[in-house]
């Protein structure tokens, strides 16, 4: 039974989650400051290859976390499917990474180290963070012409292990091996470039370094061993096959995308613009049915085709969790979510609320401005005629 991650498995509530996150943030900032990341000169030295402490500290953290995740998930203690993986947009992410690197070397800080340095009382860090906020504000003004590129290259919520079709512990072992090679190579580069620029190369500590290598390697190796363990049996879902409407699916994607696996069962995989956001990208040579059989049952699997699916591929039924089929398929999705909603002819409070909701979903998935809701017209209600006065005795 998976015990981790704690918060998605309801180990504690939202207030406790905020407290834990705050404490972890303070601890992370403390480690960065002690590592010298509050000094722009130390950070900029990374780009001149005279002091690669940024690579060593951050890559050791990444490799350790990756090896730990591989080991815990291999033993079934950690449920990988509950880890939030943002959707990948390949081209925009590459461009954003390059821009971040340029900003890093120009200012001497990234956003995280800028906060650490500002907390240490450095004014240059405060100006750097002001630049980050100004750039974010300006991006909002130029978003419209960049929207096409911003949403291009969508690959869905996919990890490198899923894209390569390998178990996560194997990928973690590869990351650890890469880290070891990069650390050793970085020390060689420091010895070459530091004297050329009149700097003193950092003195390595082989004893500490080798202990770190041994620790990361041991955890990664144990993770790889878990791949050979017998597969844990998972209970087959007892719930009958059901359908989900386009609007309901859109609401779920907005509210909790980490609760869904979304698979496109169309024979020809279309461009990213013709897919439902969050749809899993299939590794080369893998069908949707084969991929579904490898997915953990902790999320709901939503399958869709061009129109209504009469049957599901046999392999898809190997998924042990709940399976939903999108009613009407992608055609219904386009009509219900991507098409501009039409205001009701005879507005009522209920119809206006429904129109607002559909307009908000349309704006979320298309970027279009939401149309103003129609005004509620209150019809006059005829009253009974007033009794006649006068006459009679």
KEKE-3310 file (N, C-alpha, C; in steps of 0.2 Angstrom, whole numbers, plus 5000, padded with zeros to 4 digits):
npx = (5004:5003:5011:5015:5014:5012:5002:4993:4987:4979:4985:4987:4978:4974:4979:4989:4997:5001:5009:5019:5025:5029:5039:5048:5052:5059:5070:5075:5079:5089:5099:5103:5108:5119:5127:5132:5124:5119:5126:5130:5142:5147:5137:5138:5150:5148:5145:5157:5165:5173:5170:5160:5149:5136:5131:5135:5128:5114:5113:5116:5106:5095:5098:5099:5085:5079:5084:5079:5065:5064:5068:5058:5046:5048:5047:5034:5030:5029:5017:5019:5010:5003:5011:5012:5013:5017:5010:5019:5027:5036:5044:5042:5046:5060:5064:5060:5069:5082:5080:5079:5092:5099:5095:5099:5113:5115:5109:5114:5107:5094:5076:5074:5087:5088:5079:5084:5096:5091:5085:5097:5100:5105:5105:5106:5100:5087:5084:5085:5074:5064:5066:5062:5048:5044:5046:5037:5025:5026:5025:5012:5006:5010:5006:4996:5000:5010:5004:5001:5014:5017:5008:5012:5019:5014:5014:5007:5005:5019:5032:5050:5054:5042:5041:5052:5049:5054:5056:5054:5064:5076:5078:5081:5093:5101:5101:5109:5121:5124:5125:5137:5147:5146:5150:5163:5169:5166:5175:5187:5186:5186:5199:5205:5200:5199:5213:5216:5208:5213:5209:5207:5205:5192:5196:5195:5186:5190:5186:5173:5166:5167:5160:5147:5144:5144:5133:5122:5123:5121:5108:5102:5105:5098:5085:5085:5085:5073:5065:5065:5057:5043:5028:5016:4999:4985:4969:4955:4945:4928:4918:4906:4909:4908:4902:4907:4903:4907:4908:4909:4921:4929:4928:4934:4947:4951:4950:4956:4968:4978:4971:4968:4970:4972:4968:4970:4962:4961:4965:4974:4986:4983:4989:4995:4986:4974:4970:4964:4968:4981:4981:4990:5005:5010:5024:5036:5030:5021:5005:4989:4982:4992:4999:4990:4989:5000:4998:4996:4982:4977:4972:4958:4955:4952:4945:4945:4938:4936:4923:4908:4913:4911:4916:4930:4948:4955:4966:4965:4956:4964:4968:4968:4960:4946:4937:4932:4923:4923:4909:4902:4915:4930:4924:4912:4918:4924:4912:4906:4915:4926:4919:4911:4901:4883:4872:4857:4841:4829:4833:4836:4839:4845:4849:4858:4868:4873:4877:4887:4897:4900:4906:4917:4924:4926:4934:4945:4951:4953:4957:4950:4941:4928:4911:4899:4886:4869:4856:4844:4828:4814:4798:4782:4769:4752:4740:4725:4709:4704:4691:4675:4668:4655:4637:4624:4617)
npy = (4994:5011:5024:5037:5051:5061:5072:5072:5059:5062:5063:5074:5090:5105:5117:5112:5107:5119:5124:5114:5116:5129:5128:5119:5127:5137:5129:5125:5138:5141:5131:5135:5147:5144:5137:5147:5153:5165:5175:5184:5183:5171:5163:5168:5163:5150:5151:5155:5144:5143:5141:5129:5127:5128:5119:5107:5107:5109:5098:5087:5087:5085:5072:5064:5066:5060:5047:5043:5043:5034:5022:5021:5021:5009:5000:5001:5011:5024:5032:5035:5041:5051:5062:5078:5082:5095:5100:5097:5108:5108:5117:5130:5128:5126:5138:5146:5141:5145:5159:5161:5157:5167:5179:5175:5175:5189:5196:5189:5181:5169:5167:5160:5160:5174:5178:5172:5180:5192:5191:5191:5203:5210:5222:5221:5210:5213:5222:5213:5204:5213:5216:5203:5203:5214:5210:5199:5206:5213:5203:5199:5209:5207:5194:5190:5191:5181:5169:5158:5152:5150:5140:5130:5114:5105:5091:5084:5078:5071:5061:5059:5046:5039:5044:5037:5024:5016:5009:5020:5018:5014:5025:5034:5029:5031:5045:5048:5042:5051:5063:5060:5059:5072:5079:5075:5079:5093:5097:5095:5105:5117:5117:5120:5132:5142:5146:5153:5164:5171:5166:5156:5139:5130:5119:5102:5090:5074:5064:5067:5069:5056:5049:5054:5050:5036:5035:5040:5031:5019:5020:5022:5009:5000:5004:5000:4986:4984:4983:4970:4964:4954:4958:4968:4963:4970:4976:4973:4985:4987:4994:4998:5001:5018:5034:5050:5067:5081:5094:5091:5084:5094:5103:5095:5094:5107:5109:5098:5091:5082:5070:5063:5051:5054:5047:5046:5038:5038:5033:5039:5050:5066:5083:5093:5104:5098:5090:5085:5095:5089:5076:5060:5058:5046:5034:5030:5017:5012:5007:5015:5006:4997:5006:5010:4999:4999:5010:5017:5013:5024:5035:5041:5034:5042:5039:5044:5045:5050:5051:5044:5030:5014:5002:4997:4995:4979:4978:4989:4986:4981:4990:4993:5002:5015:5017:5029:5034:5047:5055:5056:5059:5067:5076:5080:5087:5098:5105:5107:5113:5120:5128:5144:5148:5150:5163:5160:5160:5163:5170:5163:5163:5150:5146:5157:5156:5144:5147:5157:5148:5139:5149:5153:5141:5139:5151:5147:5136:5140:5153:5164:5179:5180:5180:5193:5190:5187:5198:5196:5195:5201:5195:5203:5200:5196:5203:5198:5205:5221:5221:5226:5242:5250:5251:5239:5234)
npz = (5000:4996:5004:5002:4991:5005:5007:4995:4998:5009:5022:5030:5032:5023:5030:5038:5027:5021:5032:5032:5019:5020:5030:5024:5014:5020:5025:5013:5008:5018:5016:5003:5005:5014:5005:4998:4988:4989:4985:4971:4963:4966:4959:4946:4943:4939:4925:4919:4922:4932:4945:4950:4959:4959:4949:4956:4969:4965:4956:4964:4973:4964:4959:4970:4975:4964:4964:4976:4974:4964:4971:4982:4975:4968:4978:4981:4990:4987:4977:4961:4952:4959:4960:4954:4938:4927:4911:4896:4885:4872:4863:4868:4881:4879:4874:4885:4894:4889:4889:4903:4907:4901:4908:4921:4920:4917:4928:4938:4947:4949:4951:4964:4970:4971:4980:4991:4992:4994:5006:5013:5013:5002:4990:4976:4973:4976:4966:4955:4957:4956:4942:4937:4941:4933:4920:4920:4920:4909:4899:4900:4893:4880:4877:4868:4854:4855:4859:4850:4849:4862:4866:4858:4853:4862:4873:4882:4899:4903:4907:4907:4909:4905:4891:4886:4888:4899:4916:4930:4941:4933:4925:4935:4940:4929:4929:4941:4937:4927:4935:4943:4933:4928:4939:4941:4929:4930:4940:4933:4923:4931:4935:4924:4918:4929:4933:4921:4921:4931:4944:4959:4959:4966:4979:4979:4989:4990:4999:5005:4993:4987:4996:4995:4981:4983:4991:4984:4973:4979:4983:4971:4964:4972:4969:4956:4957:4962:4951:4947:4955:4959:4951:4959:4963:4958:4962:4952:4944:4949:4945:4933:4915:4911:4905:4901:4901:4889:4895:4909:4909:4905:4916:4926:4921:4923:4937:4944:4936:4939:4943:4933:4919:4902:4887:4869:4857:4844:4827:4819:4826:4829:4827:4841:4844:4840:4851:4867:4880:4891:4887:4886:4878:4867:4868:4855:4844:4854:4858:4863:4871:4876:4884:4893:4901:4909:4917:4934:4945:4952:4946:4937:4921:4906:4890:4873:4856:4839:4837:4846:4855:4851:4855:4866:4865:4867:4875:4883:4893:4902:4911:4928:4936:4937:4922:4910:4896:4884:4880:4864:4859:4852:4843:4850:4861:4854:4850:4862:4871:4864:4854:4852:4865:4864:4869:4880:4872:4880:4894:4910:4927:4930:4917:4913:4923:4918:4906:4909:4915:4904:4896:4903:4903:4889:4887:4895:4888:4875:4875:4872:4875:4887:4883:4887:4899:4895:4899:4912:4909:4917:4916:4916:4927:4926:4936:4946:4942:4950:4962:4959:4964:4974:4972:4975:4991)
capx = (5000:5007:5011:5018:5015:5008:4996:4987:4984:4975:4989:4985:4974:4977:4983:4996:5001:5004:5014:5025:5028:5033:5045:5053:5055:5064:5075:5079:5083:5095:5104:5106:5113:5125:5130:5135:5120:5116:5132:5130:5149:5148:5132:5140:5156:5146:5145:5164:5168:5179:5167:5153:5145:5128:5130:5136:5123:5108:5112:5116:5099:5091:5100:5097:5078:5077:5086:5075:5059:5064:5068:5052:5041:5049:5045:5027:5029:5027:5013:5021:5004:5000:5015:5009:5018:5014:5010:5026:5027:5043:5048:5042:5050:5067:5065:5060:5075:5087:5079:5081:5099:5102:5093:5103:5120:5115:5108:5118:5103:5088:5071:5075:5093:5087:5075:5089:5101:5088:5085:5103:5102:5108:5101:5106:5095:5080:5083:5084:5068:5060:5066:5058:5041:5042:5046:5031:5020:5026:5023:5005:5004:5012:5004:4991:5004:5014:5000:5002:5020:5016:5004:5015:5023:5011:5016:5004:5008:5023:5039:5055:5053:5036:5043:5057:5046:5058:5054:5057:5071:5081:5080:5085:5100:5105:5102:5114:5127:5126:5128:5144:5151:5146:5154:5171:5170:5166:5182:5192:5185:5188:5206:5208:5198:5200:5219:5216:5205:5217:5205:5209:5201:5190:5199:5190:5187:5188:5183:5166:5163:5166:5154:5141:5144:5143:5126:5118:5124:5118:5100:5100:5106:5093:5079:5085:5084:5065:5062:5065:5053:5036:5023:5010:4993:4980:4962:4952:4939:4922:4913:4905:4911:4903:4903:4908:4902:4913:4908:4911:4928:4933:4928:4939:4954:4953:4950:4961:4971:4982:4967:4965:4974:4968:4971:4967:4961:4960:4970:4980:4987:4983:4993:4993:4980:4968:4969:4962:4974:4983:4982:4996:5009:5012:5030:5036:5029:5017:4998:4986:4980:4998:5001:4985:4990:5006:4997:4993:4975:4975:4969:4953:4957:4947:4947:4941:4940:4934:4916:4907:4917:4907:4920:4936:4953:4955:4971:4963:4953:4969:4969:4964:4956:4940:4938:4927:4923:4920:4903:4903:4922:4933:4919:4908:4922:4924:4906:4904:4920:4930:4915:4909:4894:4878:4867:4850:4836:4825:4837:4833:4845:4849:4853:4863:4874:4876:4881:4894:4901:4903:4910:4923:4928:4929:4940:4951:4954:4954:4960:4945:4937:4922:4906:4895:4880:4863:4852:4838:4822:4808:4791:4777:4764:4746:4736:4718:4706:4702:4684:4671:4666:4649:4631:4622:4614)
capy = (5000:5017:5029:5043:5057:5062:5077:5069:5054:5064:5062:5080:5094:5110:5121:5108:5107:5126:5125:5110:5119:5135:5125:5116:5133:5140:5125:5126:5144:5141:5127:5138:5153:5141:5135:5152:5155:5172:5179:5184:5182:5163:5161:5170:5159:5144:5152:5155:5137:5144:5138:5125:5124:5128:5112:5102:5108:5107:5092:5082:5087:5082:5065:5061:5065:5055:5040:5041:5042:5027:5017:5021:5019:5002:4996:5003:5015:5030:5032:5040:5044:5056:5067:5082:5083:5100:5098:5099:5112:5107:5123:5136:5127:5127:5145:5149:5140:5150:5166:5161:5157:5174:5183:5172:5178:5196:5198:5185:5178:5166:5169:5157:5163:5181:5179:5171:5185:5198:5190:5192:5211:5212:5226:5219:5204:5216:5224:5207:5202:5218:5215:5197:5205:5219:5206:5195:5210:5215:5197:5199:5213:5204:5187:5189:5189:5175:5164:5152:5149:5148:5134:5125:5108:5101:5084:5082:5077:5066:5061:5056:5038:5037:5045:5032:5018:5013:5010:5026:5017:5014:5032:5037:5026:5035:5052:5047:5041:5057:5067:5058:5061:5080:5082:5074:5084:5100:5098:5096:5112:5122:5117:5123:5139:5146:5149:5157:5170:5173:5164:5150:5134:5127:5113:5097:5085:5068:5059:5069:5068:5049:5046:5056:5046:5030:5035:5040:5025:5013:5020:5020:5002:4997:5005:4996:4979:4983:4982:4963:4961:4952:4963:4968:4962:4976:4974:4975:4989:4984:4999:4997:5006:5023:5039:5057:5073:5086:5100:5088:5083:5101:5105:5091:5096:5113:5108:5093:5087:5076:5065:5060:5049:5055:5044:5047:5032:5039:5029:5044:5055:5073:5088:5095:5108:5094:5085:5087:5096:5084:5069:5057:5057:5039:5033:5027:5010:5010:5009:5018:5000:4995:5011:5010:4993:5001:5015:5015:5014:5029:5040:5039:5034:5044:5038:5047:5044:5055:5051:5039:5024:5008:4997:4998:4990:4974:4979:4995:4984:4979:4995:4991:5007:5017:5019:5033:5036:5053:5054:5060:5060:5074:5081:5083:5091:5104:5108:5109:5117:5125:5132:5149:5147:5155:5165:5157:5164:5166:5169:5162:5162:5144:5146:5162:5153:5139:5151:5159:5142:5137:5154:5153:5135:5141:5155:5144:5131:5144:5160:5169:5183:5177:5185:5195:5186:5190:5201:5193:5199:5199:5196:5206:5195:5199:5202:5198:5212:5223:5220:5232:5245:5253:5247:5234:5237)
capz = (5000:4995:5010:5000:4994:5011:5006:4991:5002:5015:5028:5034:5029:5019:5034:5039:5021:5021:5037:5030:5014:5023:5034:5019:5010:5025:5025:5007:5008:5022:5012:4997:5008:5016:4999:4994:4983:4991:4982:4964:4961:4966:4954:4939:4941:4935:4918:4917:4923:4937:4951:4947:4965:4957:4946:4961:4974:4962:4953:4969:4975:4959:4958:4977:4975:4959:4966:4982:4971:4961:4976:4986:4970:4966:4984:4982:4996:4984:4971:4956:4948:4963:4959:4949:4932:4923:4904:4893:4879:4871:4860:4873:4887:4877:4873:4891:4898:4887:4892:4910:4907:4899:4914:4926:4919:4917:4934:4943:4951:4947:4956:4970:4974:4972:4986:4997:4993:4997:5013:5016:5013:4996:4986:4969:4972:4976:4959:4951:4958:4952:4935:4936:4941:4928:4914:4920:4919:4901:4896:4900:4888:4873:4877:4863:4848:4857:4861:4846:4851:4869:4867:4853:4855:4868:4873:4888:4905:4901:4910:4903:4909:4900:4884:4884:4890:4904:4923:4933:4944:4928:4923:4941:4940:4923:4931:4946:4933:4924:4940:4944:4927:4927:4945:4939:4923:4932:4943:4928:4920:4936:4936:4918:4917:4934:4932:4915:4923:4938:4950:4962:4958:4972:4981:4980:4995:4987:5004:5005:4986:4985:5000:4991:4976:4985:4994:4978:4969:4982:4983:4964:4963:4975:4965:4950:4959:4963:4945:4946:4960:4956:4951:4964:4961:4959:4962:4946:4945:4949:4943:4926:4911:4911:4900:4904:4896:4888:4900:4915:4908:4905:4923:4930:4919:4926:4944:4946:4931:4942:4945:4926:4913:4896:4881:4863:4854:4836:4824:4817:4831:4826:4830:4848:4844:4839:4856:4873:4885:4896:4884:4886:4872:4866:4865:4848:4844:4859:4857:4869:4875:4880:4889:4898:4905:4913:4922:4940:4945:4957:4943:4932:4914:4901:4883:4868:4849:4835:4840:4851:4855:4851:4860:4869:4863:4872:4880:4887:4899:4908:4916:4934:4939:4934:4915:4907:4889:4883:4876:4858:4857:4851:4840:4855:4864:4850:4850:4869:4874:4860:4851:4856:4868:4862:4875:4879:4869:4885:4899:4916:4932:4929:4910:4913:4926:4914:4900:4912:4916:4898:4893:4907:4901:4883:4888:4898:4883:4869:4876:4870:4880:4889:4881:4893:4900:4894:4905:4914:4908:4921:4913:4920:4929:4926:4942:4945:4941:4956:4963:4957:4970:4973:4970:4980:4997)
cpx = (5004:5006:5012:5015:5010:5001:4991:4984:4981:4979:4988:4981:4978:4981:4989:5000:5005:5010:5020:5028:5032:5040:5050:5056:5060:5070:5079:5082:5089:5100:5107:5110:5119:5130:5133:5131:5117:5121:5132:5136:5149:5143:5135:5146:5154:5147:5152:5168:5173:5176:5160:5149:5138:5127:5130:5130:5116:5107:5113:5109:5094:5092:5098:5089:5076:5078:5081:5068:5059:5064:5061:5046:5042:5047:5037:5025:5026:5023:5015:5015:5001:5005:5013:5015:5015:5015:5017:5024:5034:5047:5048:5046:5058:5068:5065:5066:5081:5086:5081:5088:5102:5101:5097:5110:5120:5114:5112:5114:5097:5083:5073:5081:5092:5084:5080:5094:5098:5087:5091:5105:5105:5104:5101:5101:5088:5079:5082:5077:5063:5060:5062:5050:5039:5042:5040:5025:5020:5024:5016:5002:5005:5010:5000:4995:5008:5010:5001:5008:5020:5013:5007:5019:5021:5012:5012:5008:5012:5030:5044:5055:5047:5038:5048:5055:5050:5055:5058:5064:5077:5083:5083:5092:5104:5106:5108:5121:5129:5128:5135:5148:5152:5150:5161:5173:5171:5173:5187:5192:5187:5195:5209:5206:5199:5207:5220:5213:5208:5213:5209:5204:5199:5194:5194:5191:5185:5184:5175:5163:5162:5160:5147:5139:5141:5135:5121:5118:5120:5110:5098:5100:5100:5086:5079:5083:5076:5062:5061:5060:5046:5031:5017:5004:4989:4973:4959:4946:4933:4916:4912:4907:4906:4906:4904:4907:4908:4914:4911:4918:4932:4934:4934:4946:4956:4954:4956:4964:4975:4978:4965:4971:4970:4971:4967:4967:4960:4966:4976:4980:4988:4988:4990:4987:4973:4967:4967:4968:4975:4983:4989:4999:5011:5019:5030:5035:5024:5010:4995:4984:4986:5000:4996:4986:4996:5004:4994:4986:4973:4972:4963:4955:4951:4949:4942:4943:4937:4926:4914:4911:4912:4910:4927:4941:4953:4960:4970:4960:4957:4970:4964:4959:4949:4941:4932:4928:4920:4914:4903:4910:4924:4928:4914:4912:4923:4918:4904:4908:4924:4925:4912:4902:4889:4873:4860:4845:4831:4829:4833:4839:4849:4853:4858:4869:4877:4880:4888:4899:4904:4907:4917:4927:4931:4935:4946:4955:4956:4958:4956:4942:4930:4916:4902:4889:4874:4860:4846:4832:4816:4801:4786:4771:4757:4743:4729:4715:4703:4694:4681:4668:4659:4643:4630:4619:4617)
cpy = (5006:5022:5036:5044:5058:5066:5074:5063:5055:5063:5068:5085:5100:5115:5118:5108:5114:5127:5121:5113:5125:5133:5123:5122:5136:5136:5125:5132:5144:5137:5131:5144:5150:5138:5140:5155:5162:5177:5179:5182:5174:5160:5162:5165:5153:5145:5153:5149:5138:5141:5135:5123:5124:5121:5107:5102:5105:5100:5086:5082:5084:5074:5061:5060:5060:5048:5038:5039:5035:5021:5016:5019:5012:4998:4997:5007:5022:5029:5037:5044:5050:5062:5072:5084:5089:5097:5101:5102:5113:5114:5128:5134:5128:5134:5148:5148:5144:5157:5166:5161:5164:5179:5181:5176:5185:5199:5195:5181:5174:5168:5167:5160:5171:5182:5177:5177:5191:5197:5191:5199:5213:5216:5224:5214:5207:5219:5219:5205:5207:5218:5209:5199:5210:5215:5201:5199:5212:5209:5197:5203:5211:5197:5186:5187:5182:5169:5158:5149:5146:5142:5128:5119:5105:5094:5081:5081:5071:5067:5058:5048:5036:5038:5039:5025:5013:5014:5016:5024:5017:5021:5035:5035:5030:5042:5052:5046:5047:5062:5066:5060:5069:5082:5081:5079:5091:5102:5099:5103:5117:5123:5120:5130:5144:5150:5154:5164:5173:5171:5158:5145:5131:5120:5107:5093:5078:5063:5061:5067:5060:5046:5048:5052:5039:5030:5035:5034:5019:5013:5019:5013:4998:4998:5001:4989:4978:4981:4974:4960:4959:4957:4962:4967:4968:4974:4977:4979:4986:4988:4998:5002:5012:5029:5046:5062:5077:5091:5097:5087:5089:5104:5101:5092:5102:5113:5104:5088:5081:5070:5061:5057:5050:5052:5045:5041:5032:5036:5033:5049:5062:5077:5090:5099:5104:5089:5089:5089:5091:5077:5067:5056:5049:5038:5030:5020:5007:5012:5012:5012:4998:5000:5011:5004:4994:5006:5013:5017:5019:5035:5037:5040:5037:5043:5041:5045:5050:5056:5047:5033:5018:5003:4999:4993:4985:4975:4985:4992:4981:4984:4994:4996:5009:5019:5023:5034:5043:5053:5059:5061:5067:5079:5084:5088:5098:5108:5111:5114:5122:5130:5138:5148:5152:5156:5162:5162:5167:5165:5168:5162:5156:5144:5151:5159:5147:5142:5154:5154:5140:5142:5154:5147:5136:5146:5152:5139:5135:5150:5166:5173:5180:5183:5187:5191:5190:5193:5197:5197:5196:5200:5199:5200:5198:5198:5201:5205:5214:5223:5227:5235:5249:5248:5242:5238:5234)
cpz = (5000:5001:5008:4993:5000:5010:5001:4994:5008:5022:5033:5029:5026:5024:5036:5033:5020:5025:5035:5024:5016:5026:5029:5015:5014:5025:5019:5006:5012:5019:5007:5000:5010:5011:4995:4989:4984:4988:4974:4960:4960:4960:4947:4937:4938:4928:4915:4919:4928:4944:4950:4953:4963:4954:4952:4966:4971:4959:4958:4972:4971:4959:4965:4977:4970:4961:4972:4979:4968:4966:4980:4981:4968:4972:4985:4987:4993:4978:4966:4953:4952:4963:4953:4944:4927:4915:4901:4886:4876:4868:4865:4879:4885:4877:4880:4895:4896:4889:4899:4911:4906:4905:4920:4926:4919:4924:4940:4948:4947:4952:4963:4974:4975:4978:4992:4998:4996:5004:5017:5016:5007:4991:4978:4968:4972:4969:4954:4951:4955:4945:4933:4936:4935:4921:4914:4918:4911:4897:4895:4894:4881:4872:4870:4856:4849:4859:4857:4848:4858:4870:4862:4856:4861:4868:4879:4894:4905:4905:4906:4903:4905:4893:4882:4885:4894:4911:4926:4937:4939:4926:4929:4941:4934:4925:4936:4942:4930:4929:4942:4939:4927:4933:4943:4934:4925:4936:4938:4924:4924:4936:4929:4917:4923:4934:4926:4916:4929:4944:4953:4961:4964:4973:4983:4986:4992:4992:5004:4998:4985:4990:4997:4985:4978:4988:4988:4974:4972:4982:4976:4962:4966:4972:4959:4951:4960:4957:4944:4951:4957:4956:4956:4961:4963:4958:4955:4947:4945:4946:4935:4921:4910:4906:4904:4899:4895:4893:4907:4915:4908:4912:4927:4928:4922:4933:4947:4941:4933:4944:4938:4922:4907:4890:4875:4859:4846:4833:4822:4822:4828:4830:4837:4849:4843:4845:4862:4877:4890:4893:4884:4879:4872:4864:4859:4848:4850:4857:4864:4874:4879:4885:4894:4903:4910:4918:4928:4941:4950:4953:4939:4925:4910:4894:4879:4861:4845:4837:4845:4850:4856:4856:4861:4866:4869:4878:4885:4894:4904:4913:4922:4938:4935:4927:4913:4900:4888:4878:4870:4856:4856:4848:4845:4859:4861:4851:4857:4872:4870:4856:4855:4859:4866:4868:4874:4876:4875:4892:4906:4921:4931:4922:4910:4917:4922:4908:4903:4913:4909:4895:4896:4904:4894:4883:4890:4893:4877:4870:4874:4876:4881:4887:4887:4893:4898:4900:4906:4913:4912:4918:4918:4921:4930:4933:4941:4945:4948:4956:4962:4964:4968:4971:4976:4986:5003)
residu = (UNK:UNK:UNK:UNK:UNK:UNK:UNK:UNK:UNK:UNK:UNK:UNK:UNK:UNK:UNK:UNK:UNK:UNK:UNK:UNK:UNK:UNK:UNK:UNK:UNK:UNK:UNK:UNK:UNK:UNK:UNK:UNK:UNK:UNK:UNK:UNK:UNK:UNK:UNK:UNK:UNK:UNK:UNK:UNK:UNK:UNK:UNK:UNK:UNK:UNK:UNK:UNK:UNK:UNK:UNK:UNK:UNK:UNK:UNK:UNK:UNK:UNK:UNK:UNK:UNK:UNK:UNK:UNK:UNK:UNK:UNK:UNK:UNK:UNK:UNK:UNK:UNK:UNK:UNK:UNK:UNK:UNK:UNK:UNK:UNK:UNK:UNK:UNK:UNK:UNK:UNK:UNK:UNK:UNK:UNK:UNK:UNK:UNK:UNK:UNK:UNK:UNK:UNK:UNK:UNK:UNK:UNK:UNK:UNK:UNK:UNK:UNK:UNK:UNK:UNK:UNK:UNK:UNK:UNK:UNK:UNK:UNK:UNK:UNK:UNK:UNK:UNK:UNK:UNK:UNK:UNK:UNK:UNK:UNK:UNK:UNK:UNK:UNK:UNK:UNK:UNK:UNK:UNK:UNK:UNK:UNK:UNK:UNK:UNK:UNK:UNK:UNK:UNK:UNK:UNK:UNK:UNK:UNK:UNK:UNK:UNK:UNK:UNK:UNK:UNK:UNK:UNK:UNK:UNK:UNK:UNK:UNK:UNK:UNK:UNK:UNK:UNK:UNK:UNK:UNK:UNK:UNK:UNK:UNK:UNK:UNK:UNK:UNK:UNK:UNK:UNK:UNK:UNK:UNK:UNK:UNK:UNK:UNK:UNK:UNK:UNK:UNK:UNK:UNK:UNK:UNK:UNK:UNK:UNK:UNK:UNK:UNK:UNK:UNK:UNK:UNK:UNK:UNK:UNK:UNK:UNK:UNK:UNK:UNK:UNK:UNK:UNK:UNK:UNK:UNK:UNK:UNK:UNK:UNK:UNK:UNK:UNK:UNK:UNK:UNK:UNK:UNK:UNK:UNK:UNK:UNK:UNK:UNK:UNK:UNK:UNK:UNK:UNK:UNK:UNK:UNK:UNK:UNK:UNK:UNK:UNK:UNK:UNK:UNK:UNK:UNK:UNK:UNK:UNK:UNK:UNK:UNK:UNK:UNK:UNK:UNK:UNK:UNK:UNK:UNK:UNK:UNK:UNK:UNK:UNK:UNK:UNK:UNK:UNK:UNK:UNK:UNK:UNK:UNK:UNK:UNK:UNK:UNK:UNK:UNK:UNK:UNK:UNK:UNK:UNK:UNK:UNK:UNK:UNK:UNK:UNK:UNK:UNK:UNK:UNK:UNK:UNK:UNK:UNK:UNK:UNK:UNK:UNK:UNK:UNK:UNK:UNK:UNK:UNK:UNK:UNK:UNK:UNK:UNK:UNK:UNK:UNK:UNK:UNK:UNK:UNK:UNK:UNK:UNK:UNK:UNK:UNK:UNK:UNK:UNK:UNK:UNK:UNK:UNK:UNK:UNK:UNK:UNK:UNK:UNK:UNK:UNK:UNK:UNK:UNK:UNK:UNK:UNK:UNK:UNK:UNK:UNK:UNK:UNK:UNK:UNK:UNK:UNK:UNK:UNK:UNK:UNK:UNK:UNK:UNK:UNK:UNK:UNK:UNK:UNK:UNK:UNK:UNK)
# end
